[in-house]
Amino acid sequence: MADLSGLRTVRDFIRWGASRFAEAGLVFGHGTDNALDEAAALVLHALHLPPDLPAAWFGAALTRDEREAVAALLRRRIEERLPAAYLTGEAWFAGIPFQVDPRVLIPRSPIAELIEHGFEPWAAGIEVRRILDLGTGSGCIGIACALAFPGAEVDLADVSAEALEVARANVARHGLEDRVRAVRSDGFEALDGTYDLIVSNPPYVSAAQMRALPPEHRHEPALALAAGPEGLDFALRILREAPARLRDPGLLVVEVGEAAEALQARLPELPLIWPEFARGGDGVFVIDSAQLRAHRAGLPEA
């Protein structure tokens, strides 16, 4: 990657970076899904330019120092296999920027689309006054919910003290300290009271999938990924314990990703709703408090 003599413009470096990423066989999926978008994100970050840079600027020539800075960042992406968001320290979720680093997962959940629509139509008739983001990580889901429901109080819960440091930084970044709190809790254990809305993106990667993770995903905390043989350890626990924590009416929203098929096979009688997403993604279920309580007896014990 040392020969930069033929590269002059922003466009040149994005094309060159994308080519090198493809050549190196990098894996994407942490905010971008292809080499070109990943290269663009890193080049613009290195140049302190916005992600929505007007097209006319892509022909702008770089100084020598800028060329070296861009090349160094692209080189780290290849040599260290770090996802772009860990290199830039920032990721976007539901149109909102969040600080991220290897203490937390990189936000990418399709739950963002549900938040943007206020969880309608499933939240119709629910006065959302108190929200729980269980397994919060960076705090992205709970903070996005707080912005979508400006009258609600929000708890961000996580077992990881390191993740909560990042979440608190994001709460402060968005000026929400008056109604969003971060709580260290193993599941619901350290929490009090009940909630109108519980949203969770818990660990759901099966043991087999953990063994097959590409290098980029191995930079993320295993604590936030691994979920037992089928990827269901945390989802089943949430389903068992959530009925006592949901108000009536209330709503539970949980992402289980590729473990969705295993969950439906384990609990075929549970009337889970699986929303479709306009921007892609799947593996998120919705169930209201009444249905959850009605089928509580059929949920497996710990």
N, C-alpha and C positions, 0 to 999 in steps of 0.2 A: 504493500500500500504506500510505498515511499514516493513513487513518481507521480507528482501532482502537476507537472508542467503543462499538461494539456487541459487542465480544468481551471475555469475562470469564474463562472457565474453560479448563482444559487442553483439554477436548473442543472448545471453540469454536475455539481456535487450530489444532488439528489439522485440523478441517474446513475452516477458512479457508485454511490452507496448502495443503491438497490441492486446493482449488478454484483457487487462484492457480497452482499447478504445472500443472494441467490446462490452464488458460487460456493459460499461457506455452508449452505444447507441450514440456515437458521430457522428456528421455529417461532411462529408469531401467535397472537391470541391474547395479548395483554393490553388491549386498547386499539391495536391494528391487527389486520389479518393477512397482510401481504408485505413484501419487501419494499415496495415503492412508498407506501404510506409510512412505514417505519423509518425509512431513510429521510423522508420529508420532515417527520416530527423531530428527529435528532438534528438535522441540519439547521432547521429554523431555531431550535433551542440554543444550539451553539452560537448562533448569530444574534441571539436576543431579539428575535423577530416573532410576531404573533402567529398562531397556527392558521389563522384566516388571512394570511398575507395576500394582498391583491396580486393578480396574475402578472401585472406589468413589472413587479419587483423581481420576478424570478430571473430576469435577464441582468440583474445588477451584478457587477464584478466584485470579487472578494479581495481584501488585502492579503498580504502574505501571512500576517498573524492570524487572520480569520481562516485562511485555508488550513493552517496547521491545527487550529483549535477544532475545526470541523473534522479533519482527518483523525485526530486523536480520539474524539468521541465515537466516531464510526469504528475505529480500531478496537475500542473497548467492547463495543457491542459484539464484535466477532470473536475476539480473543477470550473474553470473560463469559460470554453468552448471557449477559445480564439483560433482562427486558428493558425496553426503552424507558419505561416509567421510573425504574430504579436509577437510571442514569440521569434523568432530568429532575427527579424528586417530586414529580407531579403527575397526577392522573385526573381525568374528567369523568364525572358520573352524574347523570341526569342534568347535564349542562352546567355542572358546578365543579370548580377546581378543588382538588384535595392534595394535601401533602402525603406522600407515600415513601416508604423505604423498606428494606428487607424485614422489618419487624412486623409487617402486615401484608396481607394479600393485595394485589393490584385490583382496584375496583373494575368490574366488568359484568356485573350481574344484570340479566334482563329485567330484574325487579325495578330498575330505573324507569322503565316504560310504564309500569303500574303506578309508581309514585307520581309521575308526571300527569297521570289521569286521575289522581286522587283515589286510586283503587276502585274506581267505578267500573261496572255497576255493583260490585259486591259490597262496597261500603255504603251503599244507599240506605238511609235510615239510621245510620250509626253516627252519633255525635262524638267525634274523635277528640277527646280531651287529654288522654294519656296514651303514649306509644312506647313500646319496647323494641329496641333493635338488639336481638340476642345473638351474641357472637359478632360483635360490631366491627372488630378489626380497626380500620382507619376511621370508622364512624360515618362512612359515606351514606349508608342507608338511613340511619337515624337522623343525620343532619339534613339530608334531602327531604325526609318526612317532616322535620320541623319547619322547613321553609315552605313545604306544600300545605301544612296545617298550622298556620301562624298562631292559633290559639291554644295549641297543645303543648303539654310538657312531655319531654322525651328522656328515657333512660337508655344509655349506651352500655351494654353489659358484655364483658369478656373475661375469660379466665387468665388471659395474658396481661401482666402488668406492663410489658413493653408495648403491646398493641394499644393499651389505654393511654400511654404517653402520646402516641401519634393521634389518637382520637381527640384527646384534650386540646392538642395543638390545632386541630381542625375546627373544634368548637370555638376556640378563641379567634381563629382566622375569620370565621363567619359571624362573630359577635353574638353568639347564642348562649353565653354563660348563664343568663338569667332563667332559662327554661330547659336547658339540655345538660344533663349530668352524666358523667362516666363512672361506672361502678364495676369493681372487680368481683366477678361472680362465676362460679362453676354452674352453668345452667341458671336455674331460677333461685339457687340456694341463698344468695345474699340479697335478694330483691324483696321488696315489700309491696303489698297491695295488689291491685288488679289493673288491667289495661283494656282499653277499647280496641287496640290494634297491636298485634305482636307480629313482627317481621323478622325473619332470620335467613341468613345465608350461612348455614353451619358447615362444618367439614362433611364432605360426602364422597370422597375418593376411596374406592375399594382397595383392598390389599394388592390385588393384581395390577390395578391401574397405577398405584404408587410405585410399584417396581418398574413400570414402563414409562415413567415420566421423563420427558426430554430435559436437557440441562437447564433451559430457561425456567421451567416450573420448579426445579429443585432449589432455586434461589428463594422461593417463597417459603414461609414457615410451615414445616410439616404438621405442626400442631393445628393449623387452620385448614389442612387438607385431609389427613388420614381419618377414616371413619369405619374401620373394621373390615371384615371379610367381604361384605356386600355394599359397603358405603352407607349403611343405614343406622349405625350406632347412635348418632346424635338426632337424626330425624325421628326415630322411634321414641327416644327419650322426650323430645319436645312434644310429640303427640300425646304421650302418657301424662305429662305434667301440665300442659297448657290449659286443659279444662278448668283447673283450679285458679288460673291466673287471668282468664278472660272474663270480662264483663258481658252482660247480656243486654242488648246485642253486642257482639264483638266479632273480630275477624282475625284468623291466623293465616299468615302467608309465609311459605317456606320454600327455599330452593333446594332441590336434591339432585339436580343435574342428571348425569347418566345413571344414577341410582333410581330414577323414577320407575323403570320397569320392574326392578326388584321390589320396590315399595308396593306397587300395585299388586304384585304377585303375593306378597305377604299379607296385605290387608284389602282383599278384593271387595269386601262389603262396605268399606269406608267411602262415602260419597265425595271424594276429592275432585275439585275442579282444576283443570289444567289449561290456563289461558294460552292463547296464541299471541305471538308478538310480531308486530309489523316490521321491527328492525332485526328480527332473527333471535334465536335463542329459544330454549324450552326448559322443561324440568322444574317448573315452579308450580306448586299447588296452593289452592285457596280453599279454606273451609270455614264456615261460620261457627260461632260458639254453640248454637242449638244443635247442629248436626254433630259436632264433635262430642258433645255431652251425651247425645242420644246413642252414640256408638262407642262410648267409653268402655263398656264391658268387653268389647271385642278387641281392645288394644292389648298387645303383648306386655306382660310384666317384665321388669328389669331382670 
